[in-house]
Amino acid sequence: MGSGKQNRIISTTCLVMVGLVLSACTATKPAPEPTDVSKKPLASKPEVSVPREFRAAWVATVANIDWPSKPGLSTEEQQVEAIQLLDSAVVLNLNAIIFQVRPQCDALYVSDIEPWSYYLTGVQGQAPEPFYDPLEFWVEEAHKRGLELHAWFNPYRAHHPKGEIGESSIIRTRPEIAREIDNGYYWLDPSMEETQDYSYDVVIDVVDRYDIDGVHFDDYFYPYSDIEFPDDQAWQAYLNAGGTLERHDWRRNAVNVFIKRVYDGIKAEKSWVKFGISPFGIWRPGTPFSIAGYDQYDKLYADAKLWLNEGWVDYWTPQLYWPTRQIKQSYPVLLGWWVEQNTHKRNLWPGLFTSKIKDEADALENFSQIMITRGFVPSGPGNAHFSMKALQRNYGGIADILLKGPYENRALVPPSPWLDDKAPAAPLVEIEPKEGSIHVHWLHEDIDDVNQWVVYQQRGDKWRYEILTADKESLILPIAIRSEDALAAPEFLDAVAVTAVDRLGNESERTLIPVR
C-alpha cells in the first residue's frame, strides 16, 4: 500500500485506532472531544461472531472425475470449467478446495520431477497448449474468491488404468520402485527408501514453489487389493540387514516414517502450510466395539490412529462415508471415537460421500451429518465433500438444502493455534458519510499479515458481517435498509467494526466506530 494513500486515510475524518475515537466530525459540525468508545451503548462489542467451520470439497482429477471434464480440452475450456467450479464453491459458501495435483505419479502443474498428467492433455508428458500452469491458475483464482487451496497428492499410486503408460511414466523411468498390482494398477513400493525420497521431493517441491494453503493425502497408502503386495526383494534386503520387525509391522513402519517426514518437511519449508490426511474412516473392525468393515491397519498398512495420536497432522478428515443409522459403520459412533483419539486437539473435519446422493433423503442425511459434526466438534467444526461435482450439480437438492440450512451464511476456516496463535494488529478505520451511505475505509500496519477482513455492521440490536479478501480496502454501507416487509420500519446503521484475519484464521481485535 502506497504512502500517499496512507497519508490520505490518516488525515481524513473519523480516523479510529483500535476502538479509540480520535475525532468525529463533519463539514458543518465541530469535532467533539475524544470519546471512550467502550462507554457508548452503540459501540459495545458486537454480539455476532463469524462462524468458524471448514467447508471444503474435493476436486478429483483422476479419471477426470471433477476436472477437467475430459482429457485434451483446450486451455480456455479447462479454465472456464475451473472458474465454474470455483464460482459454485463461492455461491455455496464453501471456504476451501482440495485440488488433486498428483493422481498417479504425474503432475497438473509445471514439474521437473514428474510428467504432465494424461488427464489434463490426453497425452502423458504433454503440456497444455497454449501453455499455462493449472495449479498456479487454481491457486490464484481460489484466493481471489477467498477460498483456501489445498494440494492433494496420492503418495504411492504409479498408474491408474484410466490413463496411459507413456515413455515418461515412472513405470518406464524408475522401474526399480514401481510394482504391478492387479486390474491394471501399478504402485510404488512404500517400504523402499528410494520411494520415500521420491514422493517426499514431489511434495516439498510444490510447497516450495506454490502459494498453497495445505497439503492433503487421501486413503491410498498400500493399495486396496486382494493380492499380496510384491515386495519380496525389499523384504529380503531388510532381513539381510538385520531387520527384526514382522512383515506387516515393517510395512506399517515404512508408512509411519514417511508421514512424519512429510509433516516435518512441510513445516521446515513453510510453517503455515497445513497438512491433512483423509484416511479410510474405520481404523480397525471392533474399534469401537460395534464397528465392522475393512481393516486399513492390516490391509493398507495405515496406522491412522497413530498419526492422529502423535499430532503428525494439522487437520484430520476421516472418510466417514456411511449413514448415521448404519449400525456397523455408524457416522456418529465413528466420529465420536475419532474425537477421543484426537489427543493433540488437531482440527477434525470428516469427509462426506456427497457424490453418493441419489435423492432428497440422501441429501438430508448429508445435512444431518454436518449437524452431528457440529455437535461433536463444537469449536471449529467442518466437513469435506466428495466431490465438488455433486455440489455443483445439486444432487438430490443438496446445494439448496445446504444454502437454506447449515451453509446459509459464510464462515471463516477455524484457526490452527499450534502453528500460530498470534492475531494481527487491529486495522485503522475511517468512515465517511456520503449520499445516504457510509463509506468505510481501512488500512493495516502489516498488510502481509492480513489474509481477510471482516466488516461488521450494527443496526439496532442486530449485527451482520461480511468477509472480504485482503485486497479490498473499502466498503459502502447504506445508512438505511428496508426489510421485505414493506410496512416495517427501516433499519438504520448504528456502528461499524472491522477486523483483520491472518492466514491461519487468527482474528484481530475489532476497530469499532459509532455511526450515529
C-alpha positions as CSV (number, residue, x, y, z in Angstrom):
1,M,0.0,0.0,0.0
2,G,1.5,3.4,-1.1
3,S,2.4,6.1,1.4
4,G,0.1,8.6,-0.4
5,K,-3.0,6.5,0.4
6,Q,-1.8,6.1,4.0
7,N,-1.4,9.8,4.4
8,R,-4.9,10.4,2.9
9,I,-6.5,8.0,5.2
10,I,-4.7,9.2,8.3
11,S,-5.7,12.8,7.6
12,T,-9.3,12.2,6.8
13,T,-12.3,12.4,9.1
14,C,-13.2,9.9,11.7
15,L,-9.9,8.0,12.0
16,V,-10.1,5.4,14.6
17,M,-7.3,3.2,16.1
18,V,-8.3,0.0,18.0
19,G,-11.5,1.2,19.4
20,L,-10.4,4.8,20.3
21,V,-12.3,7.5,18.5
22,L,-9.7,10.2,17.8
23,S,-12.2,12.5,16.0
24,A,-15.7,12.5,14.7
25,C,-16.5,15.5,12.5
26,T,-18.5,16.6,9.5
27,A,-18.1,19.7,7.3
28,T,-20.8,21.6,9.3
29,K,-20.3,20.4,12.8
30,P,-17.2,20.9,15.0
31,A,-15.5,17.7,16.3
32,P,-16.4,16.7,19.9
33,E,-13.8,15.7,22.5
34,P,-12.2,12.3,22.1
35,T,-14.6,9.7,23.4
36,D,-14.1,6.3,25.1
37,V,-16.0,4.1,22.7
38,S,-16.4,1.4,25.3
39,K,-18.7,3.6,27.3
40,K,-21.1,4.3,24.4
41,P,-24.0,1.8,24.1
42,L,-23.7,1.7,20.3
43,A,-20.1,0.9,20.5
44,S,-20.4,-2.2,22.6
45,K,-18.6,-5.3,21.4
46,P,-20.6,-6.8,18.6
47,E,-22.7,-9.7,19.8
48,V,-22.2,-11.5,16.4
49,S,-19.2,-13.7,15.8
50,V,-18.3,-15.0,12.4
51,P,-18.9,-18.8,12.3
52,R,-15.9,-21.0,12.3
53,E,-16.3,-24.0,10.1
54,F,-14.2,-25.8,7.4
55,R,-16.4,-26.2,4.4
56,A,-14.4,-27.9,1.6
57,A,-14.9,-30.0,-1.5
58,W,-12.5,-32.4,-3.2
59,V,-11.8,-31.7,-6.8
60,A,-10.7,-35.0,-8.2
61,T,-8.7,-35.1,-11.4
62,V,-8.0,-38.9,-11.6
63,A,-10.1,-40.4,-14.3
64,N,-11.5,-36.8,-14.9
65,I,-14.0,-37.2,-12.0
66,D,-14.4,-33.5,-11.5
67,W,-11.9,-31.6,-13.6
68,P,-11.2,-31.3,-16.4
69,S,-14.3,-33.0,-17.7
70,K,-12.2,-35.0,-20.2
71,P,-8.6,-35.1,-21.3
72,G,-7.4,-32.9,-24.1
73,L,-9.6,-29.8,-23.6
74,S,-8.1,-26.5,-24.7
75,T,-6.6,-24.2,-22.2
76,E,-9.6,-21.9,-22.4
77,E,-12.0,-24.8,-21.9
78,Q,-10.1,-26.0,-18.9
79,Q,-10.0,-22.6,-17.3
80,V,-13.7,-22.0,-18.0
81,E,-14.6,-25.2,-16.2
82,A,-12.3,-24.4,-13.3
83,I,-13.9,-21.0,-12.9
84,Q,-17.3,-22.5,-12.9
85,L,-16.3,-24.9,-10.1
86,L,-14.8,-22.1,-8.1
87,D,-17.7,-19.8,-8.6
88,S,-20.0,-22.6,-7.5
89,A,-18.0,-23.0,-4.3
90,V,-18.4,-19.3,-3.5
91,V,-22.2,-19.5,-4.1
92,L,-22.4,-22.4,-1.7
93,N,-20.4,-20.5,1.0
94,L,-17.5,-23.0,0.9
95,N,-14.2,-21.7,2.0
96,A,-11.7,-24.4,0.8
97,I,-11.0,-26.5,-2.2
98,I,-8.9,-29.7,-2.1
99,F,-7.5,-30.0,-5.6
100,Q,-5.8,-33.2,-6.8
101,V,-2.5,-32.3,-8.3
102,R,-0.9,-35.7,-8.4
103,P,-3.3,-38.5,-9.3
104,Q,-0.7,-41.1,-10.4
105,C,2.9,-40.0,-10.3
106,D,2.1,-37.3,-12.7
107,A,1.5,-33.6,-12.4
108,L,-1.2,-31.0,-13.0
109,Y,1.5,-28.3,-12.7
110,V,4.9,-27.5,-14.0
111,S,7.3,-30.1,-12.7
112,D,10.9,-31.2,-13.3
113,I,10.2,-34.4,-11.4
114,E,7.1,-35.9,-13.0
115,P,5.4,-35.7,-16.4
116,W,2.3,-33.7,-17.3
117,S,-0.9,-35.7,-16.5
118,Y,-2.7,-37.7,-19.1
119,Y,-6.0,-36.5,-17.6
120,L,-5.1,-32.9,-18.5
121,T,-4.0,-33.1,-22.1
122,G,-4.8,-36.7,-23.2
123,V,-1.1,-37.4,-23.7
124,Q,1.2,-38.1,-20.7
125,G,4.1,-35.7,-20.6
126,Q,2.4,-33.2,-23.0
127,A,2.0,-29.6,-21.7
128,P,-1.2,-27.6,-22.1
129,E,-1.5,-25.6,-25.3
130,P,-1.5,-22.6,-25.2
131,F,0.8,-23.1,-22.2
132,Y,-0.3,-22.3,-18.6
133,D,0.3,-23.8,-15.2
134,P,-3.0,-25.3,-13.9
135,L,-2.0,-25.3,-10.2
136,E,-0.9,-21.7,-10.3
137,F,-4.2,-20.8,-12.0
138,W,-6.2,-22.7,-9.4
139,V,-4.3,-21.1,-6.5
140,E,-4.7,-17.6,-7.9
141,E,-8.4,-17.9,-8.8
142,A,-9.2,-19.6,-5.4
143,H,-7.5,-16.9,-3.4
144,K,-9.3,-14.2,-5.4
145,R,-12.5,-15.7,-4.2
146,G,-11.5,-16.1,-0.5
147,L,-11.0,-19.8,-0.8
148,E,-8.2,-21.9,0.6
149,L,-6.5,-24.2,-1.9
150,H,-5.1,-27.5,-0.6
151,A,-2.9,-29.5,-3.0
152,W,-4.0,-33.2,-2.9
153,F,-1.3,-35.8,-3.6
154,N,-1.5,-39.6,-3.9
155,P,1.8,-40.6,-2.5
156,Y,2.2,-44.0,-4.0
157,R,-0.1,-44.7,-6.9
158,A,2.1,-45.1,-10.0
159,H,-0.7,-45.8,-12.6
160,H,-4.4,-45.9,-12.8
161,P,-6.0,-48.0,-15.5
162,K,-7.9,-45.0,-16.8
163,G,-4.7,-43.4,-18.1
164,E,-1.8,-44.3,-20.2
165,I,1.8,-45.6,-19.7
166,G,3.9,-43.3,-21.8
167,E,7.6,-43.1,-22.1
168,S,7.7,-40.5,-19.3
169,S,5.8,-42.7,-16.9
170,I,7.6,-43.7,-13.7
171,I,6.9,-47.3,-14.7
172,R,9.4,-46.7,-17.5
173,T,11.8,-44.2,-15.9
174,R,12.0,-45.8,-12.4
175,P,11.0,-49.4,-12.8
176,E,13.1,-50.4,-9.7
177,I,10.5,-48.8,-7.4
178,A,7.3,-49.4,-9.4
179,R,5.2,-52.6,-8.9
180,E,2.4,-54.1,-11.0
181,I,-0.6,-54.9,-8.8
182,D,-3.8,-56.1,-10.4
183,N,-6.6,-54.8,-12.6
184,G,-4.2,-52.5,-14.5
185,Y,-2.8,-50.7,-11.4
186,Y,0.8,-50.0,-10.6
187,W,2.2,-48.9,-7.3
188,L,5.4,-47.5,-5.8
189,D,6.9,-49.8,-3.1
190,P,6.3,-47.8,0.1
191,S,8.9,-49.8,2.0
192,M,11.8,-48.6,-0.1
193,E,13.8,-45.5,0.9
194,E,14.0,-44.6,-2.8
195,T,10.2,-44.4,-3.0
196,Q,10.0,-42.3,0.2
197,D,12.7,-39.9,-1.1
198,Y,11.0,-39.6,-4.5
199,S,7.5,-38.8,-3.2
200,Y,8.8,-36.5,-0.4
201,D,10.7,-34.5,-3.1
202,V,7.5,-34.2,-5.1
203,V,5.5,-32.8,-2.2
204,I,8.2,-30.4,-0.9
205,D,8.7,-29.1,-4.5
206,V,5.1,-28.0,-4.6
207,V,5.2,-26.5,-1.1
208,D,8.3,-24.5,-2.1
209,R,7.1,-23.1,-5.4
210,Y,3.3,-22.6,-5.0
211,D,1.3,-20.4,-2.6
212,I,-0.9,-23.3,-1.4
213,D,-2.7,-23.4,1.9
214,G,-2.4,-27.1,2.6
215,V,-1.0,-30.4,1.6
216,H,-3.5,-33.3,1.5
217,F,-3.2,-37.1,1.4
218,D,-6.2,-39.4,0.8
219,D,-6.7,-43.0,1.9
220,Y,-4.4,-44.7,-0.6
221,F,-1.3,-46.0,1.1
222,Y,-0.7,-49.6,0.3
223,P,-3.3,-50.5,-2.4
224,Y,-6.8,-51.8,-1.9
225,S,-6.1,-55.3,-3.4
226,D,-6.6,-58.9,-2.6
227,I,-3.1,-59.9,-3.7
228,E,-0.1,-59.9,-1.5
229,F,2.0,-56.8,-2.2
230,P,5.0,-57.8,-4.4
231,D,7.8,-56.5,-2.1
232,D,9.8,-59.8,-1.6
233,Q,13.0,-58.2,-2.8
234,A,12.8,-55.2,-0.4
235,W,11.7,-57.5,2.5
236,Q,14.6,-59.8,2.0
237,A,17.0,-56.9,1.9
238,Y,15.6,-55.7,5.2
239,L,16.1,-59.1,6.8
240,N,19.6,-59.4,5.4
241,A,20.4,-56.1,7.0
242,G,19.4,-57.4,10.4
243,G,15.7,-56.2,10.5
244,T,13.6,-57.7,13.2
245,L,10.1,-56.4,12.6
246,E,7.3,-58.7,11.5
247,R,6.4,-58.1,7.8
248,H,3.2,-56.3,8.3
249,D,4.8,-54.1,11.0
250,W,7.6,-53.4,8.7
251,R,5.2,-52.2,6.0
252,R,3.3,-50.0,8.6
253,N,6.5,-48.6,9.9
254,A,7.6,-47.5,6.4
255,V,4.4,-45.5,6.0
256,N,4.7,-44.1,9.5
257,V,8.2,-42.9,8.9
258,F,7.1,-41.2,5.6
259,I,4.1,-39.5,7.2
260,K,6.2,-38.0,10.0
261,R,8.9,-36.9,7.5
262,V,6.4,-35.2,5.2
263,Y,4.8,-33.3,8.2
264,D,8.2,-32.1,9.4
265,G,9.4,-31.2,5.9
266,I,6.3,-29.1,5.2
267,K,6.8,-27.2,8.5
268,A,10.5,-26.6,7.8
269,E,9.7,-25.2,4.3
270,K,6.6,-23.1,5.2
271,S,5.3,-23.4,8.7
272,W,1.9,-22.1,7.9
273,V,1.1,-24.7,5.2
274,K,-1.3,-27.2,6.8
275,F,-1.0,-31.0,6.4
276,G,-4.2,-33.0,6.3
277,I,-5.0,-36.7,5.8
278,S,-8.3,-38.3,4.9
279,P,-7.8,-41.9,5.9
280,F,-10.4,-44.7,5.5
281,G,-13.0,-44.0,8.2
282,I,-12.5,-47.2,10.2
283,W,-9.2,-47.8,11.9
284,R,-9.8,-51.4,12.8
285,P,-13.0,-53.5,12.9
286,G,-14.3,-53.7,16.5
287,T,-12.9,-50.3,17.3
288,P,-15.3,-49.1,18.8
289,F,-16.9,-52.5,19.6
290,S,-20.0,-52.1,17.3
291,I,-18.0,-51.3,14.2
292,A,-17.3,-53.8,11.4
293,G,-15.7,-53.4,8.0
294,Y,-12.4,-53.1,6.2
295,D,-9.2,-53.2,8.2
296,Q,-7.0,-50.4,7.0
297,Y,-4.4,-51.2,9.7
298,D,-3.9,-54.7,8.3
299,K,-4.7,-54.2,4.6
300,L,-3.5,-50.7,3.7
301,Y,-0.8,-50.8,6.4
302,A,-2.1,-47.4,7.5
303,D,-1.9,-46.9,11.3
304,A,-4.1,-43.8,11.1
305,K,-4.8,-43.8,14.8
306,L,-1.0,-43.4,15.5
307,W,-0.7,-40.4,13.1
308,L,-3.5,-38.6,14.9
309,N,-2.4,-39.6,18.4
310,E,1.1,-38.3,17.6
311,G,-0.1,-35.0,16.1
312,W,1.6,-35.5,12.7
313,V,-1.3,-33.7,11.0
314,D,-2.9,-30.2,11.3
315,Y,-6.3,-31.5,10.2
316,W,-7.9,-34.9,10.2
317,T,-10.6,-35.8,7.6
318,P,-11.5,-39.5,8.1
319,Q,-13.8,-40.7,5.3
320,L,-16.9,-41.3,7.2
321,Y,-18.9,-42.3,4.2
322,W,-21.7,-44.2,6.0
323,P,-25.2,-43.1,7.2
324,T,-26.0,-42.3,10.8
325,R,-28.3,-45.3,11.3
326,Q,-26.0,-47.9,9.7
327,I,-25.0,-49.6,12.9
328,K,-21.9,-51.4,11.8
329,Q,-20.5,-48.3,10.2
330,S,-22.4,-45.5,12.1
331,Y,-21.3,-42.0,11.3
332,P,-21.8,-40.6,14.9
333,V,-20.2,-43.7,16.5
334,L,-17.1,-43.5,14.3
335,L,-16.9,-39.7,14.7
336,G,-17.1,-39.9,18.4
337,W,-14.3,-42.5,18.5
338,W,-12.0,-40.3,16.3
339,V,-12.8,-37.3,18.6
340,E,-11.4,-39.4,21.5
341,Q,-8.3,-40.2,19.6
342,N,-7.6,-36.5,18.9
343,T,-5.3,-36.1,21.9
344,H,-3.4,-33.2,20.3
345,K,-6.6,-31.3,19.5
346,R,-6.0,-31.0,15.8
347,N,-8.8,-29.8,13.5
348,L,-11.2,-32.7,12.9
349,W,-13.2,-32.3,9.7
350,P,-14.7,-35.6,8.5
351,G,-15.2,-36.4,4.8
352,L,-18.8,-36.9,3.5
353,F,-19.7,-39.1,0.5
354,T,-21.8,-36.4,-1.1
355,S,-21.5,-37.9,-4.6
356,K,-23.5,-40.9,-3.4
357,I,-26.6,-38.8,-3.0
358,K,-29.4,-40.0,-5.2
359,D,-32.5,-38.3,-3.8
360,E,-33.7,-35.8,-1.2
361,A,-33.5,-38.3,1.6
362,D,-29.8,-38.8,0.9
363,A,-29.2,-35.1,0.8
364,L,-31.0,-34.7,4.2
365,E,-28.7,-37.4,5.6
366,N,-25.7,-35.3,4.4
367,F,-27.3,-32.3,6.2
368,S,-27.7,-34.3,9.4
369,Q,-24.1,-35.4,9.3
370,I,-22.9,-31.8,9.2
371,M,-25.1,-31.0,12.2
372,I,-23.7,-34.1,14.0
373,T,-20.2,-32.9,13.3
374,R,-21.0,-29.5,14.8
375,G,-22.3,-31.3,18.0
376,F,-19.2,-33.5,18.4
377,V,-16.7,-30.7,17.4
378,P,-18.3,-27.5,18.7
379,S,-15.2,-25.4,18.4
380,G,-14.1,-25.2,14.8
381,P,-16.1,-28.0,13.1
382,G,-16.0,-28.8,9.4
383,N,-16.6,-31.3,6.7
384,A,-15.2,-32.1,3.3
385,H,-17.5,-33.2,0.5
386,F,-16.6,-35.8,-2.1
387,S,-16.8,-34.4,-4.5
388,M,-17.3,-30.9,-6.0
389,K,-19.3,-32.2,-8.9
390,A,-22.1,-33.4,-6.6
391,L,-22.5,-29.9,-5.1
392,Q,-22.2,-28.1,-8.4
393,R,-24.9,-30.4,-10.0
394,N,-27.1,-30.2,-6.9
395,Y,-27.5,-34.0,-6.4
396,G,-30.8,-34.6,-4.6
397,G,-31.2,-30.9,-4.0
398,I,-28.1,-30.9,-1.7
399,A,-27.0,-27.4,-2.7
400,D,-30.4,-25.9,-2.0
401,I,-30.6,-27.8,1.4
402,L,-27.2,-26.6,2.5
403,L,-27.8,-22.9,1.5
404,K,-31.1,-22.9,3.3
405,G,-29.6,-24.6,6.4
406,P,-26.0,-25.1,7.6
407,Y,-24.3,-23.1,4.9
408,E,-26.7,-20.2,4.8
409,N,-24.0,-17.7,5.9
410,R,-20.3,-17.6,5.2
411,A,-17.7,-18.9,7.6
412,L,-14.0,-18.5,8.4
413,V,-11.8,-21.5,8.4
414,P,-11.0,-22.5,12.0
415,P,-7.6,-21.5,13.3
416,S,-4.6,-23.8,13.9
417,P,-3.2,-22.4,17.2
418,W,-0.4,-25.0,17.4
419,L,1.0,-23.4,14.2
420,D,0.4,-19.8,15.1
421,D,-1.9,-18.2,17.7
422,K,-0.8,-14.6,17.4
423,A,-3.6,-12.4,15.9
424,P,-2.8,-9.5,13.6
425,A,-3.0,-5.9,14.9
426,A,-6.3,-4.3,14.6
427,P,-6.8,-2.2,11.4
428,L,-7.0,1.5,11.2
429,V,-10.5,2.5,10.1
430,E,-12.3,5.7,8.9
431,I,-15.9,6.3,7.9
432,E,-17.2,9.0,5.6
433,P,-20.9,9.9,5.2
434,K,-21.8,10.4,1.5
435,E,-25.2,10.5,-0.3
436,G,-27.2,8.3,2.1
437,S,-24.3,5.8,2.6
438,I,-21.4,5.3,4.9
439,H,-18.1,4.8,3.1
440,V,-15.8,2.6,5.3
441,H,-12.1,2.6,4.6
442,W,-9.3,0.8,6.3
443,L,-5.6,0.0,6.3
444,H,-3.2,-2.1,8.3
445,E,0.3,-1.6,9.7
446,D,1.4,-5.0,8.3
447,I,-0.6,-5.9,5.3
448,D,1.4,-9.1,4.8
449,D,-0.1,-10.4,8.0
450,V,-3.7,-10.0,6.6
451,N,-5.5,-12.7,4.6
452,Q,-9.1,-11.5,5.0
453,W,-11.1,-8.7,6.5
454,V,-14.4,-9.0,8.4
455,V,-16.6,-5.9,8.3
456,Y,-19.4,-5.9,11.0
457,Q,-22.4,-3.6,10.9
458,Q,-24.9,-2.9,13.7
459,R,-28.5,-1.9,13.0
460,G,-30.4,-1.6,16.3
461,D,-29.8,-4.8,18.2
462,K,-28.8,-6.8,15.1
463,W,-25.2,-7.4,13.9
464,R,-24.3,-8.5,10.4
465,Y,-20.9,-9.3,8.9
466,E,-19.1,-9.5,5.5
467,I,-15.9,-11.4,4.8
468,L,-13.7,-9.8,2.3
469,T,-10.3,-10.7,0.7
470,A,-7.1,-8.9,1.7
471,D,-7.0,-6.8,-1.5
472,K,-10.2,-4.9,-0.5
473,E,-9.7,-1.6,1.2
474,S,-13.2,-0.2,1.5
475,L,-17.0,-1.0,1.6
476,I,-20.0,1.2,1.1
477,L,-22.9,0.5,3.5
478,P,-26.4,2.1,3.2
479,I,-27.4,4.2,6.2
480,A,-31.0,2.7,6.0
481,I,-32.2,-0.6,4.7
482,R,-35.7,-1.9,4.5
483,S,-36.8,-5.5,5.1
484,E,-39.1,-7.5,2.7
485,D,-42.0,-6.3,4.9
486,A,-42.9,-3.0,3.3
487,L,-44.7,-1.9,6.5
488,A,-41.7,-2.5,8.7
489,A,-39.6,0.5,9.8
490,P,-36.2,0.8,8.1
491,E,-33.1,-0.4,9.9
492,F,-30.5,2.3,10.4
493,L,-26.8,1.8,10.5
494,D,-25.6,2.5,14.1
495,A,-22.0,1.2,14.2
496,V,-19.3,-0.4,12.1
497,A,-16.4,-2.6,13.2
498,V,-13.5,-4.1,11.1
499,T,-11.1,-6.9,11.9
500,A,-8.1,-8.4,10.2
501,V,-7.7,-12.2,9.8
502,D,-4.4,-13.8,9.1
503,R,-3.6,-16.8,7.0
504,L,-4.1,-19.3,9.9
505,G,-7.5,-17.8,10.9
506,N,-6.4,-15.6,13.8
507,E,-8.7,-12.6,14.0
508,S,-7.6,-9.2,15.4
509,E,-9.4,-7.1,17.9
510,R,-12.3,-5.1,16.4
511,T,-11.8,-1.4,15.5
512,L,-15.3,-0.1,16.3
513,I,-16.9,3.2,15.2
514,P,-20.3,4.6,16.1
515,V,-22.1,6.0,13.1
516,R,-24.8,7.9,14.8
